Amino acid sequence: MKKVCLDAGVLDLFLSENCTKQVEMLLDGVREGTVRASIVNPVLSEVFFHQCTTRGAKDAAILLKNLLDDYPIGCIELDRDLLFSAGKIRCQHASTLSHIDCMSIAYCLDSGAEFHVTEKTIKHIPQNTLARLRVVRYAW
Amino acid sequence: MFHPLNQRFTRCQIEGHDVTMLTSIIMDKTRNAIVNKRALVTIPKAIRDRFGFKEGSRITFMVIDGALEIIPCLTIEELKAVRKVSKEKLGRVFDEDHETELRLENEKP
């Protein structure tokens, strides 16, 4: 089964009214169990913030609760080793990657999961510097 | 028309007493319910009728801003249709958030 780690942008796109077909297909795969999806815990907070800004706190809470109920997306709590790895990646790419990006990347490099991101995040991931990272990109 | 996202129970104090309000209507006795020993509660008829609860309806309990909310379970598609937000708008929020995050994280202490 394909193992993927989702960036906040992918979930934001999915929760928008004009979500792209590619993201819909990905989430259909998650719901049907053909794709095993995960997010690192702080990404959930990031998505909540984006939804809260645009829809309000109550709708954001309801939307995300239903999303996690209906779609089996694993929420990953990073252990100390992964947190250190994330810190190291951040140290190398401080001007382009946020802490949360680095946490997702550290998890992907450790677990072998594909990192599914939107073009908004991918433009910040430096070419060739994270050669082992398998990235799948979605148009916004 | 009823929609779960537009309804809420709110706890507040009136003359020193804790009361729960549904939208702006103070609960009367016909809306009271008792938790039995199996922790079951009968949803009062007035509430069932008003909110369209039927046998098999799925509801969820959430604590939002410290208040208990009883919310019918809807699909993501139904929820997305209630407050439509375009990907363009979410994209702007995403970009601003990312920039702010980087700026704050890189600020020298």
Interface residues (C-beta under 8 A of the other chain):
Chain A: A8 G9 D12 L13 L15 S16 E17 N18 C19 T20 E46 F49 H50 Q51 T53 T54 R55 G56 A57 K58 D59 A61 I62 L63 K65 N66 L67 D69 D70 Y71 A94 S95 T96 S98 H99 I100 T118 K120 T121 H124 W140
Chain B: P4 L5 R8 T60 M62 I64 D65 E69 I71 C73 L74 T75 I76 L79 K80 A81 V82 R83 K84 V85 S86 K87 K89 L90 G91 V93 F94 D95 D97 H98 E101 L102 E105 N106
